[in-house]
């Protein structure tokens, strides 16, 4: 099968099913090579399960923890001769491998922000699993229609207060250009928090709790990202940063809410990786091209070593080990990027788990 790449903005809108399947198999093989994870949660819901950290987490839970998983995502199947999205093909391959091992894996494709998809997910969990032990929230989206108000919110990557100027890559044209981003308006700040903040995460937990689907000791983790210093003005200190502050405040709220069930809520602040979401951040494509040891076309020209920005595959077993450690309230260390790294311990007061890489 020959599929011609088509680039729109920073996204390749075509995908090859065999390439996606091979990506999934490689992650599964990595997990299995490193052996099973003891005390792993056995009933897992992953919201945003088709790519990136969400997919890696689902693979870990399934093939390292023998967990039954439900995945929620919004992907496009193939139709009228057009290929499906990569996330669709990833999930097809994942479910095929899981079912071949006799492991439970079902998925729901639709708008995870909507009440309808939440209802469908809750019904499936109630019918097949009874309750869940772990919710992983790994949702990234440019737009959210609020299920209560019907308002359409769009997230933006913009600085606060002053313009931001930096180099970026126009992937559809193959050019490195300078880009200037004007500061966000108050409405754009509010809209970005509505999409990328913690409100929908809490809606998921509330719905599961009201339906009696949270097991004793239930844990939930939302994924976040700080990024390299070069992006801070437009990312962590910009509109997305405000949304992340809301996400972290939501973690504290959920942590207290879940205490009667011995439950926990955390935000996991992770290392930068090459994903569809991260490629949207200005400067990041330049870093990938310049410093990616495995894939960076300009790497050999770099006059210095820059380990912090090396591009490595998502390490699903590492993610699962961290989740297990958090669920048990443990401190831990790991080396997820291929070099020794001291990771921060769990801060039970702020409910934020942070890499110090």
C-alpha positions in Angstrom: 0.0 0.0 0.0 1.4 3.4 -1.0 0.0 6.5 0.9 1.3 9.9 -0.1 2.1 12.2 2.8 -0.1 15.3 3.0 1.0 18.1 5.3 -1.5 20.7 6.7 0.1 23.2 9.0 2.2 21.3 11.5 0.3 18.0 11.1 0.6 15.2 8.5 -3.0 14.4 7.8 -2.3 11.0 6.2 -1.1 7.9 8.0 0.0 4.4 7.0 -1.7 1.5 8.9 1.3 -0.7 8.8 3.6 2.0 10.1 1.2 2.7 12.9 0.9 -1.0 13.7 4.7 -1.3 13.8 4.9 1.7 16.2 2.5 -0.1 18.5 4.3 -3.4 18.3 7.6 -1.8 19.1 6.1 -0.2 22.3 4.5 -3.6 23.3 7.9 -5.4 22.8 9.6 -2.8 24.9 7.1 -3.3 27.7 7.3 -7.1 27.6 11.1 -7.1 27.4 11.2 -5.3 30.8 8.8 -7.7 32.5 5.5 -7.4 34.4 4.7 -4.6 36.8 3.6 -5.9 40.2 0.5 -4.4 41.9 -0.5 -2.6 38.7 -4.1 -1.4 38.5 -6.3 -3.9 36.8 -9.2 -1.8 35.5 -8.0 1.3 33.6 -9.8 4.1 31.7 -7.6 6.2 29.4 -9.1 9.5 28.1 -7.0 10.5 25.1 -5.9 6.9 24.4 -4.9 6.9 20.8 -1.5 8.6 20.6 1.4 9.9 22.7 1.4 9.4 26.4 -2.2 8.2 26.5 -1.4 5.3 24.1 1.8 4.5 25.8 0.0 4.4 29.2 -2.6 2.1 27.8 0.0 -0.2 26.3 1.8 -0.3 29.7 -1.4 -1.1 31.7 -2.3 -3.9 29.3 1.0 -5.6 28.5 2.9 -4.9 31.7 0.0 -5.0 34.1 -2.5 -7.3 32.5 -5.1 -4.6 32.9 -8.5 -4.4 31.3 -8.6 -1.0 29.5 -11.2 1.3 28.1 -9.9 3.9 25.7 -11.7 7.1 24.7 -10.5 9.3 21.8 -11.7 11.3 18.8 -10.2 9.9 15.6 -11.3 9.6 11.9 -11.7 6.1 10.4 -10.9 5.6 6.7 -13.7 6.5 4.3 -14.1 7.1 0.6 -10.6 6.0 -0.2 -9.0 8.4 2.3 -6.8 6.9 5.0 -7.8 7.0 8.7 -5.9 9.1 11.3 -2.8 7.7 12.9 -4.7 7.4 16.2 -7.3 5.2 14.6 -4.7 2.9 13.1 -2.8 2.8 16.5 -6.0 1.7 18.3 -6.8 -1.0 15.7 -3.3 -2.4 16.1 -3.4 -2.1 19.9 -6.7 -3.9 20.2 -5.6 -6.7 17.8 -2.5 -7.4 19.9 -4.5 -7.2 23.2 -7.2 -9.5 22.1 -4.6 -12.0 20.8 -3.3 -12.2 24.4 -6.8 -12.7 25.7 -6.8 -9.3 27.3 -9.9 -7.0 27.6 -9.7 -3.8 25.5 -12.6 -1.8 24.2 -12.7 1.8 22.8 -15.1 4.6 22.3 -14.6 7.1 19.5 -16.1 10.5 20.0 -15.9 13.9 21.7 -14.6 13.2 25.2 -15.7 16.6 26.3 -19.4 15.7 25.6 -21.9 14.3 28.1 -22.9 11.7 25.6 -19.5 10.1 25.3 -19.2 10.2 29.1 -22.5 8.4 29.4 -21.5 5.7 26.9 -18.2 5.2 28.7 -19.9 4.9 32.1 -22.4 2.3 30.7 -19.6 0.2 29.2 -17.6 0.3 32.5 -20.6 -0.6 34.5 -21.5 -3.5 32.2 -18.1 -5.0 31.7 -15.7 -3.9 34.5 -17.9 -2.9 37.4 -15.6 -0.2 38.6 -12.2 1.3 37.6 -9.0 1.6 39.6 -7.2 4.2 37.5 -8.2 7.1 35.2 -5.5 8.5 33.0 -6.5 11.9 31.5 -4.3 12.6 28.5 -6.5 14.8 26.3 -5.1 17.5 24.0 -7.5 19.4 21.8 -7.6 22.8 20.1 -11.4 23.2 20.7 -14.0 22.3 23.2 -17.8 22.7 23.1 -18.8 23.1 26.7 -21.4 20.4 27.5 -23.3 22.6 29.9 -23.4 26.0 28.0 -22.9 25.0 24.4 -20.2 27.6 24.1 -17.3 26.8 21.7 -13.9 27.5 23.3 -10.7 27.5 21.3 -7.3 27.2 22.9 -4.4 29.4 21.7 -0.6 29.3 22.1 0.1 32.9 22.9 2.3 34.9 25.3 0.9 37.2 28.0 1.6 40.9 28.0 4.3 41.2 25.3 4.8 39.7 21.8 7.0 36.6 21.4 9.4 36.2 18.5 11.4 33.0 17.7 12.4 30.6 14.9 10.0 27.9 13.9 9.5 25.4 11.1 6.8 25.6 8.4 6.6 21.8 7.9 4.3 22.1 4.9 6.9 24.3 3.1 10.1 22.9 4.5 11.2 26.4 5.7 12.7 27.7 8.9 11.2 31.2 9.5 10.9 33.7 12.3 7.5 34.0 13.8 6.1 36.7 16.1 3.0 36.0 18.2 1.0 38.8 19.7 -0.1 38.6 23.3 -3.4 37.0 24.2 -6.6 38.8 25.0 -8.4 38.1 28.2 -11.0 36.1 26.3 -8.3 33.9 24.7 -6.8 33.3 28.2 -10.2 32.2 29.5 -10.9 30.1 26.4 -7.6 28.3 26.6 -8.1 27.4 30.3 -11.6 26.1 29.4 -10.1 23.7 26.8 -6.8 22.7 28.4 -7.5 23.3 32.1 -8.9 20.8 34.6 -12.7 21.3 34.3 -13.3 18.4 32.0 -11.0 16.1 34.0 -13.2 16.9 37.1 -16.3 16.3 35.0 -15.0 12.8 34.3 -14.2 12.0 37.9 -17.5 13.5 39.1 -19.5 11.4 36.6 -17.6 8.2 37.5 -18.1 8.9 41.2 -21.8 9.7 40.9 -22.3 6.4 39.0 -20.5 4.4 41.7 -17.7 3.4 39.4 -14.7 4.4 41.4 -13.0 1.5 43.3 -11.5 1.9 46.8 -8.1 3.5 46.4 -8.9 4.9 43.0 -6.2 7.0 41.4 -6.3 9.6 38.6 -3.4 11.2 36.8 -3.5 14.0 34.2 -0.5 14.6 32.0 1.2 18.0 31.7 4.4 19.5 30.3 6.7 22.4 31.0 8.9 22.4 27.9 12.4 23.8 27.2 13.2 27.3 28.4 13.1 28.6 24.9 9.3 28.0 24.8 8.4 29.3 28.3 7.3 32.8 27.1 4.7 31.4 24.8 4.0 28.1 26.7 4.4 27.8 30.5 4.3 31.5 31.1 1.7 32.0 28.4 -1.9 31.0 27.8 -1.2 27.3 28.2 0.6 28.0 31.5 -2.6 29.6 32.8 -4.5 26.5 31.7 -1.9 24.3 33.5 -2.3 26.3 36.7 -6.0 25.5 36.5 -5.2 21.8 35.9 -2.9 21.7 39.0 -5.5 23.5 41.1 -8.1 20.9 40.0 -5.7 18.1 41.1 -5.7 19.5 44.6 -9.4 19.7 44.6 -9.8 16.1 43.3 -7.2 14.9 45.8 -9.3 16.2 48.6 -12.6 14.9 47.0 -11.2 11.4 46.7 -9.7 11.2 50.2 -12.8 9.3 51.7 -12.1 6.5 49.2 -8.4 6.6 49.9 -8.2 8.0 46.4 -5.5 10.3 44.9 -5.3 12.8 42.1 -2.0 13.9 40.5 -0.6 16.0 37.7 2.4 14.3 36.1 4.7 16.9 34.5 6.6 15.0 31.9 9.6 15.3 29.7 9.3 16.7 26.2 8.6 14.2 23.5 7.8 14.3 19.8 4.0 14.1 19.7 1.3 15.7 17.6 0.5 18.0 20.5 4.1 19.1 21.2 4.8 19.8 17.5 2.3 22.6 17.7 4.5 24.6 20.1 6.7 27.3 18.3 10.4 26.6 18.6 9.9 22.9 19.4 10.1 21.8 15.7 13.4 23.6 15.4 14.7 21.8 18.5 13.6 18.5 17.0 15.3 19.2 13.7 18.5 20.5 15.3 19.1 18.3 18.3 17.2 15.1 17.9 20.0 12.5 18.1 18.0 9.8 16.4 16.1 11.8 13.9 17.4 15.4 13.8 18.7 16.2 10.4 20.9 18.9 11.7 22.2 17.1 14.8 25.7 16.5 13.5 26.2 20.3 12.9 25.4 21.1 16.6 28.5 22.4 18.3 27.5 21.2 21.8 25.6 18.3 23.5 22.1 19.1 24.5 20.7 16.0 26.2 17.7 17.7 27.6 16.2 18.0 24.1 17.1 14.6 22.7 14.2 12.9 21.0 13.5 9.4 22.3 10.4 7.1 21.9 7.7 7.2 24.5 8.7 4.7 27.2 5.4 3.1 28.2 6.9 0.9 31.0 8.4 4.0 32.7 5.0 5.7 32.6 3.3 2.7 34.2 5.9 2.3 36.9 5.5 6.0 37.8 1.7 5.6 38.0 2.0 2.5 40.2 4.4 4.4 42.5 2.1 7.4 42.7 -0.9 5.1 43.5 1.0 3.6 46.4 2.3 7.0 47.6 5.9 6.1 47.0 8.9 8.2 46.1 10.8 6.8 43.1 13.6 7.3 40.6 13.7 6.4 36.9 15.7 7.0 33.8 13.1 7.5 31.1 15.2 9.4 28.5 18.2 7.2 28.2 20.5 8.8 30.8 20.5 9.0 34.6 17.9 11.4 35.9 16.8 12.2 39.4 13.0 12.6 39.4 11.2 14.6 42.1 9.2 12.8 44.7 5.4 13.0 45.0 4.3 16.2 46.7 1.2 15.0 48.5 0.2 18.5 49.5 0.1 20.0 46.0 -0.6 16.7 44.3 1.9 17.4 41.6 4.5 15.0 40.4 7.3 16.8 38.6 10.4 15.7 36.6 13.6 17.6 37.5 15.5 16.8 34.4 
